[in-house]
Amino acid sequence: MSGFFRLIGHVARRLMGRTHAESNESMDSIVILFDKDIVWSDTEIMDALRRAFPLNAPRSLPTDEMPPPSYAPDAPPARLTPFAVNKRVVGLMFCRFPYTDIADDSATAALNSAFVDPFKYHRGWMAFDFVAGERPDDIYGFLGQIAVEFMDSASLVFLPALSLGARPTASLVDAMQHGQWVDQLEVMGRLKLHSRPASDPALLAAAQEAQDRLPEFLEAFESQAGTNFSMKFPFTDSDNTEHMWIAVEAITGDEVFGALGNEPEFVTSIAEGDPVTRSLAEMEDWLYMDDQTMVGGFSVRVLLGDGGRS
């Protein structure tokens, strides 16, 4: 279940253009920008994964979709394609729209000049994230073995958490295939950042809508008309507050029982997977999946620039 929450958080922060310095969630991921429209069939994806892990048998998991950001409203939705290999789950995200709002020149103003054009003229991107399971000792070495199978000579690979990037070269490709490659990247600088505080009026309105429409969630949960039933609550420890999701397991009266679906960054009194009991009055958001459609997720949609549609 925790992989679902990581993927939701992954999409939200990516489509906001956020970096590790501003996020309360790990972003140890690899992103590849493409100067052309990227369309990968399920067969092509699995062929690439088998090349990355020839001695294992990668297994595809259910695919999800999320709406595009507000700066690319006519683009196809982001496609989340997780897979399992070696007791680990990895999330692949395919986006056929820019990584950030490149129409705004300030978005690339702080970049090293060598990286400005790839960001200004790319048409799509892919991201590779560790989601769950046994965390590799060298996370970039592990993810690099996967990402290299999707790169081409015109792409740009970069690491958001470290602000490092490079164009593919024969040396870099060989290094990614064998695990040690981060030292070949250059400092690329920072993209324009977009973030919203918890007190943002749009997020407060999203929380109110979640409360107003709570009966919809309760009815669906009672009849199990969907999957990944989740609610978001604030968690406070001393002066630190984090807004995290729980996997809902039971609802009795005004109380919600479940397991924490996020790994806290600042709140130390609770850990991912711990049992949680909260009051419905504190609930800030809810969502569940109806087949491939996200229902609810009002705060997620605000972060994506998609308003409150469900």
C-alpha positions, 0 to 999 in steps of 0.5 A: 500500500505504501507504494501508492502513497509514494507515487501520489506524492511523487506526481504532486511534487514533480508536477509542481516543479519542486526540489528536494530542498523544499519537499518533505519527501525523498526525491532520490530519483532519476529524470530524463527529458526528451526533445520529442513526444515519447510513447512507450507500449507495455511490450516496449517497457517490459523489453527495456526492463528485461534488458536492465535485469536479464537474470531476473523477471520484472513483473508489471503492476497495475498502471495509474494515471494522473491529470496533467498540470495547469500549464499544460491542460491539453496534454495527455495524463501522466502515466504511472507504471510500477513494476516489481523486481528483486523484492523491490517496487520501482515507479516509472512515470511517463509525461508528455508535457514539460517538466516545468512551466518553460513559458516562464523564462524565470523557470530556467534563469538559475540553470547552468547555460549548458542545461537551459536549451534542454529544459526550454525545448524538451517535449516530455519526460520520464522519472524513475523512483524507488517505491518499496521493498529492500532499499538498494545501498546505491539507489542511483546505481540501481535506478540508473540500470533502468533509466539507461534503457530508456535514454537516447542521444538527444535526451538529458538525464538529471537528478532533482535531489542533487541538481546534477545533470548530463547529456548521454555519452558512451562513457555515461551509458556504460557507467550507468549500465554498471552502477557507478556513474553519478560522478560524471554529471555536472552541477546544473543549478536550480529550476524555478520552484512552485510550492504551496503552504498548508495555509494556502487558500486553495488547500484550505478550500480543498480540505473543506470540500473533502469534509463536505463530500465525506459521505461519498467516501464513506459510502464507497468504502462501506461497499468497497467500490474501489481500491486504495482508500486513503485519508490525509491528516495533520501529524504534529510532534513538538513544533513540527507538523506534517500532512500525511496519508493513511491507508484506511482499514476501518471506520467506526463512528467518527474514528478512522483506523489505518496505517501511516502511508508516508515516511515522516521527515520531521515528525519522529513520534510515528513511522511509516506503517504504524497503526493510526487512529484519527478523528474524521473531524481532522481529515484534510483530504480523501481519495480512492481509485475507481479502476484507473480513475482517482476519486477525491484527492482534492489537495492533490488536484490543487497541487497539480493545478487541476482545481477540485474536479473528481 
